[in-house]
Amino acid sequence: MPARDDRRFGHLLRILGLAFGLAVVVGGVVGQGILRTPGIVAGAVPDPTLILSLWTLGGLLILIDACALVELGASIPRAGGPYALAARAYGQTGGTVVGWADWMISTLVIAFVSVVFGEYCHRLGIGTAVPAAALSVALIAACWAVNWTGTRLSGASQTALSAIKGLVLAALVVALFLFGDAPVTEAGAAAVPVAPAVGAAAVLVAMRAVVNTYGGWHASVYFGEEIVAPDRNIARSTFGGILLVTTLYVGVNAALLHVLTPAQMAASELPVADAASQVFGPAGGVLITWLALVSLVAIANLFVMVGSRIGFAMARDGVLPAALARTSASGTPRVALTVGALVAAGFAVSGTYQQLLAVAVPLTVATIGALDLAAIVMRRREPDLPRPFKMPLFPLPAVAGLTLNLILLAAMLIDDPLHTLIGIGAAIVIGIAYALLGGGKTGAARA
């Protein structure tokens, strides 16, 4: 047997293209949120014009918020995404705080979507003879198996899954416009919505829901060492993916307003399913459940990939055991992949993931805000760093993004102070502990 080429072990493979970059943005954003959130937004601002305007504004705000992260990701294309970028800007202690928080977030997302996957399978009559928890673990195991094979297959699977759910959702939008009728009142007359006065507080509630539904737009930066030509494709995939999702989200809401009134949307937990059922009958609801199922698989697969890259990057820098930095010849950090999958499966069957996810959500917002600030810090610390993409009107986009994330964090603190403070407090404790122990190398900060 020929000797194994050990030079390729410990290294990721740069074989992912622009299509993959677009797919992880679309796949990371489009999920359960767009099936539910239109009802929340319509309940807060029952004005069709304002509803569509807020969804458009949400996409524009995310584009602005993305400027800082894209500038960092294109100039420092390293595995691990926010971890590596924060370590470069703030030093290894700051990077460790962000890395631990981000790895936990990815693990909890896997657990959450896998549990919902099991519930949806039972709703469709799939695997009803086995517990939903077993189906949840089966999804995580399937994603682990696909990723174990290597980067090429895991990347192709993510591209295919994201394309399927994006195309199905787009086809639904077209179908609702072509075959849907104008919403009617109980008396049978065509409904003409009368827009009531909308206060600033209601707009803020709706805007927060919209921005949260765009979450996941930063996924491509996790694969900085695997995307071909990252200096160009990180920017193209991030901005292109956000534009695709914005177009899709505005289209979904316009299609819903074509067949439902804002009041009907607000009264529904799944307005997309209600609209599809109104046009296609009971088959419409089944279609949306299948769409949700595909979305959940795509998100689970993506975050299994993401979590393994975070673990790999932190292990390579000495923050985690070195074994997690070892990769297969096919480019997969298999130990990091397996550890993440096992932890996610444990959360999924423990019943504690919901409380932990409530802790993780504020950390996600705080992480993005920290990277907005990091872009400003890096401009001053390393002014000569080659920046293939430079945010226009610096530092305004970074300041705007930081402000947006601080507002979201404040809103979460008001709504759920306990879980928000636990999350932020845990991150601070991790940073203090790491600084006191002085463990790890500082390779990420210097690289």
N, C-alpha and C positions, 0 to 999 in steps of 0.2 A: 504494500500500500504506500503511495507517495506521502511524503511528510506534509503535515498540515501547515498552511501558511499562517504562522502566528503573527505576522506583521499586520494582519487585518483584524486581529482581536484587540478589543479596547477602542475601536474606532467605529463611528457610524459611517454609513455609505451615502454619498451625495448622488442620489438617483431619483429624487422626487421632483416633479415638474410643476409648472404653473397651474395645471389642471388640479393637481393635488392641493396646492395652496388655496385655490378658490374653493375646493371641496371642503376643506377643514373649516373655512370661515362660514360657508353656508351650512355645513353640517353641525357646526358648533352653535349657531344662532337659531336656526329653524327647528323648533321642537314643540313641546307642549304649550309653550307660552302663546304662540299665535292662535292656538285653538281656543284658549280661554280668555286672554287679555282683552280682545275686542269688546267683550261684554263689560269688563271692568271700566274700560275707557268710556264706553257709551253711557254707563251708569253715572259717571262723573260729569261728562260734558255731552248731553244729548242733542248735539247740533252736528249734522252730517258734515258741513264744511269744516267745522272746528276739529272734528274727529280726524278727517283726512289730513288737515293741516298739522295736527300734532304728530301723526305717524310720519309725515314727511320731515317735520322738524326734528323728530327723534333720530332719523337717519343722518341728518345734517350734523347734529350734535356729536354723534358717534364718529363721523368723518373727522370732525375737528379734534375730538379726543384721541383719535388714532394717530394724529400727526406726530406726537411725541414718541409713541411706542414704535412707530415705523422708522423714525429717524434713528432710534437706538438699535432696533433690530437689524436694520440694513447696514449699519456701521459696525455692529458687534454681532455677527451671525453665529451665535453659539447655541448649543443644545441647552434645554432647560428653560428657555424663554425668560420670564420675569426674574427668576433666580439669578441667572448669569448677568442680566442687565443691572440688577440692583447691586450685585457684588462688585461690578465694575464702578458704579457710581458712588456707592456708600461704603465699600469695603466688605470684607468677608462676613462680619457680624450682621450687617444690614442685609446682605444677600441671604444669609442663613435664615433670618426671620422670614423673609419673603418666600424662600424656598420651602421651608417647612409648612408655612401656611398654604402655599399653592399646591403642594403635594397632597395635603389633607383635603383641600377643596376638590381636587380631581378625584380622589378616592371616594369621597362622599357623593359626588355627582354620579359616579358609577353605581354606587349602592342605591341611590334614589331611583335612577332610571330603570335599574334592573327590577326593583320591587314593583314599580308601575308597569313594567313589561309583563311580569307575572300576572298582575291583576287584569291587564288587557287581554292576555291570552285566555284567561278564564271567561272573560266577557264574550270572546269569539267562539267559545266552546273548545278551545285547544288545551289539551292536557288537564282537563277537569278532574281526572282521577288522581292527580298528584298535587301536593300542596303548592300554592303560589310561590312560596319561598324556594322550593326546589327548581321551579322554572327561572327564578331570579338568578340562582347560582348557575344554572345551565347557560344562561345568556353570558354571564361573566366568563365561564369556562370556554364558551365558543369564541368569544373575543380574544381570550388569552391564546387559544389554539391558533387562530388566524395570525395573530401577531408573532407567535413563536416561530412560525415558518420563515419570517423574514420581512424586511422593509418593503420589498417590491409587492408582495401579495397584500400586506396590511394596508399599504398606500393605495393599491388598486381597489381594494374592497371599500375603503373610505370614499374614494372618488365615485364609485358606482352607487353606493348607498345614498350619498348626498345628492347625486344627480337624480336618482329615482324619486326621492321625496320632494325635491325642488320642482321637477317636471310634473309630478302628480298634483301638487298644490297649484301650480300655474294652470294646469288643465282644468282643475276645479274652478278657478277664477273665471276662465273662459266659458265653462259650462253654465255657471250661475248667471252670467250675462246673457248667454244665448237662449237658455231655456227657462230662466227664472222670470217670474212675474213681479210687478210692483207689489209691495206689501199692502195688505188690506186690513181694514178695521173689523171689529166683530160684526158690524152691520153689513159688511160686504163691500163697502166703498173703498176705493183706492185711498190709501193713507197719505196725507201730505204733512210731513213733520213740521211742527211749529217750534222753532228754536227758542227755548227759554233763555233767560239771562243766566250767564255762567260766571261765577265768582272766581277770584284768583286762587282760592284754596282748592276748588274743584279742579282747576287747570293743573295745579301742582300735583294733585293725586293722580290725575290721568297721565301727566308727563312722566312721573316716576314709574308707573306701570309700563309705559311705552319703552322707556330707556332700559328697564330691566329685561324686557322681551328681546332687546337687541344684544343681550349679554352673550359672550362667547366669540366676539368679533376678532379677538387678538390671537386666535389659535395658531396662525402660521408661524409666529415667532418662536414657538417651541421647537421648530424643526430647522433652525438656522444652519445647522451643519449637514443637513440632508437635502435641502431644496437646492436645485441647480440654479446658479447665478443669483444667490440671495440678495446681492446688492440691488438687483432690479425686481426680482420676483416676490420678495416680501412686501414691497410697496404695491406691486400690481395685484397680488392676491388679496391683500388686506383691503385696499380701497375698492378694487373691483368686486370683492365679495360683499362688502358693505353696500355698494350701489345695487348689486343684484338683490340682496335681501330687502333693502328699502323699497325697491320697485315691487317686489313680491308682496311685502306687507301692506303697502298702500293699495295694491291691486286687490288683496284679500278683503280689506275693509271696504273698498268701493263696491266689490261684488256682494258683500254682506248687506250693505246699505241698499243695494238694488232689489233685494228680496225680503229684507227685514227692516222694521223701523228701529230707531235707536232704543226705544222702550223695550222692544222684543229682544234686541241684543243684550240689553242690560239685565233682563230677567232670566237669561240663559247662562248656564255654567259652561256650555260648549256651543257658542253661537254658530261656529262653522258646521258642526254636526247638524244643528237645527236647520240651517239654510240648505244643506245638502239633502236632508230628509224632506224638506218642503218641495224641493225640485224633483228628486228621484224616488221619494217614498222611503220605506224602511231600508232599502239598499243603500241609500245615501249615508245613513248613520253607520252602517257596517263599513262602507268605504272609508269614512273618516277614522274609524277605529283601526283599520288596517294601515292607514297613513300614519297614525300615531305610533303604531307598532314599529313601522319601518324607521320613523324618526328616532324612537328610543334605541333601536339597534345601532343606528348611525352614531348617536351621541355616546353610547356606551363604548363602541369601538374606538371612537376618537379619544375619549378620556383614558382608556386603557393605554393607548399610544402615548398620550401626553404624560401620564403619570410615570411611565417607564423612562421617559426622557428627563423628567425632573430628577428622579432618583439616580439615573446615570450621571447627570451633571454634578449633583451634590457629592456623589461617591468619588467621582474623579478628582474633586477638589478636597477630599479628605473629610467632608462633613458627615458622610455616611460610610459604612464599611466598604472597603475597596472592591469586594466581590460584586457589588451592584453596578460597578463600572465595566464589567466584562461583557463583551458583546459576542454574538455568534458571527460566523463568516458571512451570514446573510444580513448582518447589520442590526440585529435585534439585541438590546440589553436584556437578556433572558432572566437573569436573577432579579433585576429591578422590576421587570414585567411580572414575574411570579409573585414577588412580595406584595406588589400593589394589588394584584388580583385577589390574593388570599385575604388581605385586609379589607378590601371592598366587599368580598363575600361575607366576611364576618359581620361587617356593619349591616349588610342586607338582611341577614337572618336574625340579628340581635334585637331589632325593633327600636334601636336607639338612633337610627340615622336621621330621623326627622328633626330631633332636637339638635343633633350635631350639625345638620345642614343649616339650621337657623343661625348657628354660630359662624358657619363658613361663608354665608352670603355677604355679611358686612366685610369680612376679610377680603373677598374678591374686589369689592369697591375700593377698599383701602389700598390694595395692591396696585390697581390701575392708577390711583391717585399718586402713589409713591413713584410710579414710573413717569408720570407727568412731571413731577418735581425732579426726577433723575435726569431727564433730558436737559433741564435748565442747568443742573449741577455739572453735567458732562460738557456743556458748551463752555463753561468757565474753567473747569479742571483740565480738559483736553481740547483746547480750541483748534488744534491742528489735526485732530482725528479725521481721517477721510469719511465724509458723510455723503454716500450716494444719493440719499434723499435728505433734503434740509427743509424743515417745516417753514412755510411762508409766514412772514410777519412775526418772526420770533421776537419775544416769547409768548405772544398772544394766544396761539393755539394751546400751548402747554398750560398757561394760566387759566384759560377757559376750561380745559379738561379737568384741571385740579379743582377748580371751583365747582364744576358740575358734580364731581365725585364727593366732594365735601358736603354738598347739599344733600346728595343721596344718603350719605353716611349719617348726617344729622337727622334726616327723616326716619331712617331705620332706628336710630337711637331713641327717638320719640315714640315710635311704634312698639319697639321691643328692646327696651334698655338692657334687660338681663342678658340675653344672648349676644347682643352687640358688644357689651362691655366684657363679657367672658371671652369672646373672640379676640378683641383688641388686647385685653389683658394677657391672654395666653401668648400672643405674639411677642409682647414686651418681655414676659418672663423667659421665653426661649432666647431672646436676644441677650438678656442679662446673664443667663446661665452660660451661653456660649462664650460671651466676653470674659466671664470669670474663669471658665475652664481653659480658655485659650486653645481649644482643639482645632485640628484641621490645618490645611495649608491655605495659602492665599493666592492660589493659581488663578482663580477666576477673576480676582480683582486686578491682577497684573496683566492677564492675557490680552 
